[in-house]
Amino acid sequence: MGKGDKKTRRGKITMGTFGVRRPRKKTKPFVVVKKKATTTAKATEDNPKTATKAKPKQL
């Protein structure tokens, strides 16, 4: 019972194999998080401090 034994945990680690004694780790599901679209027009209407002033056109 040791590194050369195929049925022990240490032997499976040495050989690089998996089985009942050394199961593979479960992978977590991959979740994609969608970002909300920001609208600049709404932010300028609600908060006058963040709104930029319109420059007069020069002729």
MOPAC internal coordinates of N, CA, C and O (Angstrom, degrees):
PM7 1SCF
backbone

  N    0.0000 0     0.00 0     0.00 0    0    0    0
  C    1.4438 1     0.00 0     0.00 0    1    0    0
  C    1.5305 1   107.87 1     0.00 0    2    1    0
  O    1.2310 1   121.92 1   -68.17 1    3    2    1
  N    1.3029 1   113.94 1   111.83 1    3    2    1
  C    1.4595 1   117.46 1  -179.53 1    5    3    2
  C    1.5091 1   110.61 1   179.48 1    6    5    3
  O    1.2310 1   121.79 1    33.29 1    7    6    5
  N    1.3255 1   114.18 1  -146.71 1    7    6    5
  C    1.4591 1   119.60 1  -174.95 1    9    7    6
  C    1.5272 1   113.09 1   -67.92 1   10    9    7
  O    1.2310 1   119.37 1   152.85 1   11   10    9
  N    1.2901 1   118.80 1   -27.15 1   11   10    9
  C    1.4594 1   120.93 1  -177.83 1   13   11   10
  C    1.5199 1   113.69 1   -89.44 1   14   13   11
  O    1.2310 1   119.90 1   173.10 1   15   14   13
  N    1.3312 1   117.80 1    -6.90 1   15   14   13
  C    1.4654 1   121.05 1  -176.41 1   17   15   14
  C    1.5294 1   109.69 1   -83.59 1   18   17   15
  O    1.2310 1   120.63 1   -55.88 1   19   18   17
  N    1.3349 1   116.40 1   124.12 1   19   18   17
  C    1.4706 1   121.22 1  -176.62 1   21   19   18
  C    1.5267 1   112.82 1   -72.49 1   22   21   19
  O    1.2310 1   120.04 1   162.09 1   23   22   21
  N    1.3346 1   117.53 1   -17.91 1   23   22   21
  C    1.4619 1   120.25 1  -173.92 1   25   23   22
  C    1.5289 1   114.02 1   -95.46 1   26   25   23
  O    1.2310 1   120.11 1   174.66 1   27   26   25
  N    1.3343 1   117.40 1    -5.34 1   27   26   25
  C    1.4627 1   119.21 1  -178.90 1   29   27   26
  C    1.5293 1   110.29 1  -101.52 1   30   29   27
  O    1.2310 1   121.43 1   -18.68 1   31   30   29
  N    1.3151 1   114.86 1   161.32 1   31   30   29
  C    1.4625 1   120.71 1   179.38 1   33   31   30
  C    1.5209 1   110.88 1   -62.25 1   34   33   31
  O    1.2310 1   120.03 1   135.56 1   35   34   33
  N    1.3198 1   117.54 1   -44.44 1   35   34   33
  C    1.4646 1   121.92 1  -179.01 1   37   35   34
  C    1.5247 1   110.77 1   -63.68 1   38   37   35
  O    1.2310 1   120.65 1   141.76 1   39   38   37
  N    1.3244 1   116.37 1   -38.24 1   39   38   37
  C    1.4579 1   120.14 1   178.70 1   41   39   38
  C    1.5236 1   111.53 1   -67.09 1   42   41   39
  O    1.2310 1   120.59 1   142.06 1   43   42   41
  N    1.3121 1   116.47 1   -37.94 1   43   42   41
  C    1.4663 1   120.12 1   178.85 1   45   43   42
  C    1.5322 1   110.78 1   -69.84 1   46   45   43
  O    1.2310 1   119.95 1   143.90 1   47   46   45
  N    1.3269 1   117.71 1   -36.10 1   47   46   45
  C    1.4627 1   120.80 1   176.35 1   49   47   46
  C    1.5234 1   109.52 1   -64.18 1   50   49   47
  O    1.2310 1   119.85 1   136.93 1   51   50   49
  N    1.3390 1   117.90 1   -43.07 1   51   50   49
  C    1.4562 1   122.55 1   179.96 1   53   51   50
  C    1.5210 1   111.18 1   -64.26 1   54   53   51
  O    1.2310 1   120.59 1   137.24 1   55   54   53
  N    1.3366 1   116.47 1   -42.76 1   55   54   53
  C    1.4591 1   120.70 1  -177.88 1   57   55   54
  C    1.5385 1   111.61 1   -79.07 1   58   57   55
  O    1.2310 1   119.96 1   159.28 1   59   58   57
  N    1.3276 1   117.68 1   -20.72 1   59   58   57
  C    1.4539 1   121.37 1  -179.39 1   61   59   58
  C    1.5153 1   112.83 1    79.29 1   62   61   59
  O    1.2310 1   120.30 1  -151.34 1   63   62   61
  N    1.3312 1   117.03 1    28.66 1   63   62   61
  C    1.4530 1   120.76 1   179.90 1   65   63   62
  C    1.5270 1   109.96 1  -111.18 1   66   65   63
  O    1.2310 1   121.24 1    -9.86 1   67   66   65
  N    1.3290 1   115.24 1   170.14 1   67   66   65
  C    1.4648 1   121.65 1   179.22 1   69   67   66
  C    1.5126 1   108.94 1  -124.71 1   70   69   67
  O    1.2310 1   120.67 1   -18.18 1   71   70   69
  N    1.3226 1   116.33 1   161.82 1   71   70   69
  C    1.4476 1   120.93 1   179.51 1   73   71   70
  C    1.5139 1   110.33 1  -179.34 1   74   73   71
  O    1.2310 1   120.51 1    27.51 1   75   74   73
  N    1.3365 1   116.63 1  -152.49 1   75   74   73
  C    1.4562 1   121.51 1  -178.85 1   77   75   74
  C    1.5235 1   110.22 1   -69.24 1   78   77   75
  O    1.2310 1   120.29 1   139.86 1   79   78   77
  N    1.3077 1   117.06 1   -40.14 1   79   78   77
  C    1.4629 1   121.16 1  -177.97 1   81   79   78
  C    1.5245 1   112.60 1   -72.98 1   82   81   79
  O    1.2310 1   120.85 1   153.46 1   83   82   81
  N    1.3301 1   115.98 1   -26.54 1   83   82   81
  C    1.4684 1   120.19 1  -178.38 1   85   83   82
  C    1.5264 1   108.84 1  -139.97 1   86   85   83
  O    1.2310 1   120.51 1   -98.02 1   87   86   85
  N    1.3306 1   116.64 1    81.98 1   87   86   85
  C    1.4712 1   119.56 1  -177.98 1   89   87   86
  C    1.5308 1   111.08 1   -73.96 1   90   89   87
  O    1.2310 1   121.45 1   -21.89 1   91   90   89
  N    1.3089 1   114.83 1   158.11 1   91   90   89
  C    1.4655 1   120.68 1   176.78 1   93   91   90
  C    1.5252 1   109.24 1   -73.18 1   94   93   91
  O    1.2310 1   120.73 1   -29.01 1   95   94   93
  N    1.3211 1   116.21 1   150.99 1   95   94   93
  C    1.4530 1   120.19 1   178.12 1   97   95   94
  C    1.5193 1   108.83 1   -74.87 1   98   97   95
  O    1.2310 1   121.01 1   -37.40 1   99   98   97
  N    1.3289 1   115.67 1   142.60 1   99   98   97
  C    1.4545 1   121.56 1   177.79 1  101   99   98
  C    1.5243 1   108.56 1   -72.48 1  102  101   99
  O    1.2310 1   120.53 1   -43.01 1  103  102  101
  N    1.3179 1   116.58 1   136.99 1  103  102  101
  C    1.4556 1   120.49 1   177.12 1  105  103  102
  C    1.5196 1   109.39 1   -90.65 1  106  105  103
  O    1.2310 1   120.80 1   -38.54 1  107  106  105
  N    1.3063 1   116.07 1   141.46 1  107  106  105
  C    1.4564 1   121.26 1   179.27 1  109  107  106
  C    1.5137 1   108.93 1   -78.72 1  110  109  107
  O    1.2310 1   119.83 1   -35.01 1  111  110  109
  N    1.3270 1   117.93 1   144.99 1  111  110  109
  C    1.4635 1   119.82 1   178.93 1  113  111  110
  C    1.5255 1   110.88 1   -66.61 1  114  113  111
  O    1.2310 1   120.58 1   -37.94 1  115  114  113
  N    1.3115 1   116.51 1   142.06 1  115  114  113
  C    1.4476 1   122.91 1  -179.35 1  117  115  114
  C    1.5221 1   109.07 1   -84.55 1  118  117  115
  O    1.2310 1   120.53 1   -56.81 1  119  118  117
  N    1.3384 1   116.59 1   123.19 1  119  118  117
  C    1.4549 1   121.56 1  -177.04 1  121  119  118
  C    1.5248 1   108.71 1  -116.18 1  122  121  119
  O    1.2310 1   120.77 1   -51.00 1  123  122  121
  N    1.3331 1   116.13 1   129.00 1  123  122  121
  C    1.4599 1   121.66 1   177.80 1  125  123  122
  C    1.5177 1   108.18 1   -98.15 1  126  125  123
  O    1.2310 1   120.53 1   -53.89 1  127  126  125
  N    1.3304 1   116.60 1   126.11 1  127  126  125
  C    1.4548 1   121.72 1  -179.91 1  129  127  126
  C    1.5232 1   107.72 1  -102.31 1  130  129  127
  O    1.2310 1   121.03 1   -56.59 1  131  130  129
  N    1.3290 1   115.63 1   123.41 1  131  130  129
  C    1.4531 1   120.25 1   179.33 1  133  131  130
  C    1.5203 1   109.33 1   -87.63 1  134  133  131
  O    1.2310 1   121.27 1   -44.11 1  135  134  133
  N    1.3236 1   115.17 1   135.89 1  135  134  133
  C    1.4501 1   120.11 1   178.05 1  137  135  134
  C    1.5213 1   108.97 1   -88.51 1  138  137  135
  O    1.2310 1   121.04 1   -35.90 1  139  138  137
  N    1.3190 1   115.62 1   144.10 1  139  138  137
  C    1.4534 1   120.24 1   179.26 1  141  139  138
  C    1.5283 1   109.16 1   -75.83 1  142  141  139
  O    1.2310 1   120.76 1   -38.90 1  143  142  141
  N    1.3096 1   116.16 1   141.10 1  143  142  141
  C    1.4554 1   121.07 1   178.00 1  145  143  142
  C    1.5197 1   108.72 1   -77.05 1  146  145  143
  O    1.2310 1   120.69 1   -49.69 1  147  146  145
  N    1.3094 1   116.28 1   130.31 1  147  146  145
  C    1.4558 1   120.08 1   179.74 1  149  147  146
  C    1.5101 1   109.16 1   -96.41 1  150  149  147
  O    1.2310 1   121.47 1   -41.03 1  151  150  149
  N    1.3077 1   114.80 1   138.97 1  151  150  149
  C    1.4580 1   119.53 1   178.04 1  153  151  150
  C    1.5172 1   108.27 1  -108.61 1  154  153  151
  O    1.2310 1   120.61 1   -53.97 1  155  154  153
  N    1.3116 1   116.43 1   126.03 1  155  154  153
  C    1.4619 1   120.41 1  -178.87 1  157  155  154
  C    1.5182 1   111.24 1   -77.47 1  158  157  155
  O    1.2310 1   119.81 1   151.87 1  159  158  157
  N    1.3258 1   117.97 1   -28.13 1  159  158  157
  C    1.4570 1   120.78 1  -178.92 1  161  159  158
  C    1.5278 1   110.62 1   -65.56 1  162  161  159
  O    1.2310 1   120.29 1   139.09 1  163  162  161
  N    1.2974 1   117.06 1   -40.91 1  163  162  161
  C    1.4589 1   120.82 1  -179.27 1  165  163  162
  C    1.5254 1   110.15 1   -67.59 1  166  165  163
  O    1.2310 1   120.00 1   140.73 1  167  166  165
  N    1.3165 1   117.61 1   -39.27 1  167  166  165
  C    1.4544 1   120.91 1  -179.82 1  169  167  166
  C    1.5177 1   110.87 1   -65.74 1  170  169  167
  O    1.2310 1   119.74 1   144.19 1  171  170  169
  N    1.3151 1   118.10 1   -35.81 1  171  170  169
  C    1.4655 1   120.11 1  -179.29 1  173  171  170
  C    1.5226 1   111.38 1   -73.88 1  174  173  171
  O    1.2310 1   120.01 1   148.47 1  175  174  173
  N    1.3241 1   117.59 1   -31.53 1  175  174  173
  C    1.4579 1   119.85 1   179.11 1  177  175  174
  C    1.5220 1   111.66 1   -72.40 1  178  177  175
  O    1.2310 1   120.44 1   141.11 1  179  178  177
  N    1.3265 1   116.77 1   -38.89 1  179  178  177
  C    1.4598 1   120.80 1  -176.41 1  181  179  178
  C    1.5185 1   112.74 1   -75.15 1  182  181  179
  O    1.2310 1   119.99 1   140.37 1  183  182  181
  N    1.3003 1   117.63 1   -39.63 1  183  182  181
  C    1.4502 1   121.09 1  -173.78 1  185  183  182
  C    1.5236 1   109.51 1  -120.34 1  186  185  183
  O    1.2310 1   119.47 1   -74.16 1  187  186  185
  N    1.3283 1   118.61 1   105.84 1  187  186  185
  C    1.4714 1   120.35 1  -177.50 1  189  187  186
  C    1.5309 1   112.78 1   -68.46 1  190  189  187
  O    1.2310 1   119.79 1   158.96 1  191  190  189
  N    1.3359 1   118.01 1   -21.04 1  191  190  189
  C    1.4672 1   120.18 1   179.71 1  193  191  190
  C    1.5205 1   111.60 1   -67.89 1  194  193  191
  O    1.2310 1   120.56 1   144.17 1  195  194  193
  N    1.3218 1   116.53 1   -35.83 1  195  194  193
  C    1.4620 1   119.80 1  -178.38 1  197  195  194
  C    1.5202 1   112.06 1   -86.93 1  198  197  195
  O    1.2310 1   120.20 1   168.65 1  199  198  197
  N    1.3193 1   117.23 1   -11.35 1  199  198  197
  C    1.4662 1   120.58 1  -178.73 1  201  199  198
  C    1.5258 1   109.26 1   -73.35 1  202  201  199
  O    1.2310 1   121.05 1   -40.18 1  203  202  201
  N    1.3110 1   115.59 1   139.82 1  203  202  201
  C    1.4624 1   119.48 1   177.09 1  205  203  202
  C    1.5176 1   108.66 1   -90.44 1  206  205  203
  O    1.2310 1   121.17 1   -36.96 1  207  206  205
  N    1.2999 1   115.38 1   143.04 1  207  206  205
  C    1.4632 1   120.39 1  -179.18 1  209  207  206
  C    1.5174 1   108.95 1   -79.46 1  210  209  207
  O    1.2310 1   121.08 1   -39.03 1  211  210  209
  N    1.3216 1   115.55 1   140.97 1  211  210  209
  C    1.4513 1   120.86 1   178.97 1  213  211  210
  C    1.5242 1   108.67 1   -77.43 1  214  213  211
  O    1.2310 1   121.16 1   -48.90 1  215  214  213
  N    1.3117 1   115.39 1   131.10 1  215  214  213
  C    1.4646 1   120.13 1   179.50 1  217  215  214
  C    1.5276 1   109.14 1   -84.14 1  218  217  215
  O    1.2310 1   119.81 1   -41.43 1  219  218  217
  N    1.3217 1   117.97 1   138.57 1  219  218  217
  C    1.4697 1   119.73 1   177.82 1  221  219  218
  C    1.5302 1   109.44 1   -69.75 1  222  221  219
  O    1.2310 1   121.37 1   -35.29 1  223  222  221
  N    1.3180 1   114.98 1   144.71 1  223  222  221
  C    1.4609 1   119.93 1   179.60 1  225  223  222
  C    1.5259 1   109.43 1   -73.48 1  226  225  223
  O    1.2310 1   121.54 1   -43.67 1  227  226  225
  N    1.3191 1   114.66 1   136.33 1  227  226  225
  C    1.4578 1   119.56 1   177.32 1  229  227  226
  C    1.5147 1   109.82 1   -93.02 1  230  229  227
  O    1.2310 1   120.21 1   -46.00 1  231  230  229
  N    1.3242 1   117.21 1   134.00 1  231  230  229
  C    1.4578 1   121.05 1  -179.69 1  233  231  230
  C    1.4831 1   112.45 1   -99.08 1  234  233  231
  O    1.2310 1   120.10 1   180.00 1  235  234  233

